[in-house]
Amino acid sequence: MFSTDNTRRGRRSVVALVLAGAAVLTAGGSAAAGTPVTAHRTYGADRYATAAYLENYASRDTAYIVTGEKFADGVTAGALAGQPGSNLFLTSRGQLPDAVRKVIGYYRNVVVVGGADVVSADVVTWLQQNTRARITRVEGRDRYETATRLSATAFSPGVSNVLVATGLDYADALSASAVAATTGVPVLTVPGTSIPESTRLELLRLAPQRITVLGGEASVSRDVAVDLQQFTGGPVERIYGDDRYQTAVAVSKRFFGPGVPFVQLASGTSWPDAIAAGAKAGRNASPLLLTPRSCVPQFVNLEIERLRTRDLQAVGGDASYSQAAAKRTSCEAGPKTYLDELAAPTGNARFLGGNVTMAGVFYPRTVAFSTYAPTNSSQELPNGEYRTWSLGAKRSRFTTVVGIADGTTSGLRSRVQVYGDERPLGTYEVSVGNPAVIDLDVRGVDNLKVVTTSSARSASDEDGATVFLGDAAVN
């Protein structure tokens, strides 16, 4: 079991992002406002410009320059580039990209990570001729030794923790970079089934109070975890999930509590964007969560809700991070056309958009009917609230989960009726904890109408007077 201490440090100021998207709805009658349904996306023309866009231009002390062609140096450098005043830039082997050249002159220190085989002498020469920075190169005989030498430049013996991940893949180490930067500890990598001599020597020097292994036994073997025990007087913990996405969530749960200022999203299969995103997350004392390119798994969406952040950023253009994923479209939902993508509906309902959790399931693409009308006392609402969508007789099925948000305390109940061209298609009774699944044949239907008739609602709280249609869509 992992200890429950929260190692997140509130040691950085955060510049709030302006988030695009639908109105934000709360997840309960008395809960705080929910997280933004849409993530603000940041990306450039290529991986080099994207990393440069993530720079914290308000604090330029040390720039870490790593190859943008291989992942190994970047995942360990991210732990240092996520420190206050530091930033991470990617480069091609032979020439510093224009996006980096434009800003690198503002830095007092530049650390080139890796040997001349990954960042050439020509890059260093350009830096020497065009900046006033103190330039150093940190390199080892391999990726593992490079990681140890980076650690030696920044950490003294007695560190509180060392994060250990495989150096043969990038996903687990990406999650480590944000945590390491936030908590001020190094990231070291191993081949998976052994501990390199350079890593052993650095662990002896660091004498950590504990060691945390990221990833399952397929990534860092049980024997390696046992061997690591000799380097610390504290525990050797392991944090992992069934895949890279669940591992990132497990890391977030272990090290970050609700109320983080920022959550960074990146594709779990696009390491260049994720390397820069991890450093950015670290500078904001916040986690990095990984998702597939085109959707967000349910457990990642639920983790975002647990974190209760107000600033949500996704890194990458359409090729690496789609707009659907930025909208937190659930991977479990499958391909469909959401009602929020159709023309605005007509009707008398106070109509809202946002997200909701019902019966423990998170629905990111949600429309909602509010029956709220300010009065001084509770009242019955015998008449229905309705909205009508034009389908143009071009759709085959209408699917949604309709219900009341978890945590609603108003006692709201609602009868939900669905009509196709004024012909009744289905009637459903819903209450807190008892949503209804709707799956209806709408072939030939021109106008789809949804009517909610609600009762026992709160007279003073709109949160307690809202009926949600989770992931409402047509096929």
Order of alpha helices (4+ residues) and beta strands (2+ residues): beta-alpha-beta-alpha-beta-alpha-beta-alpha-beta-alpha-beta-alpha-beta-alpha-beta-alpha-beta-alpha-beta-alpha-beta-alpha-beta-alpha-beta-beta-beta-beta-beta-beta-beta-beta-beta-beta
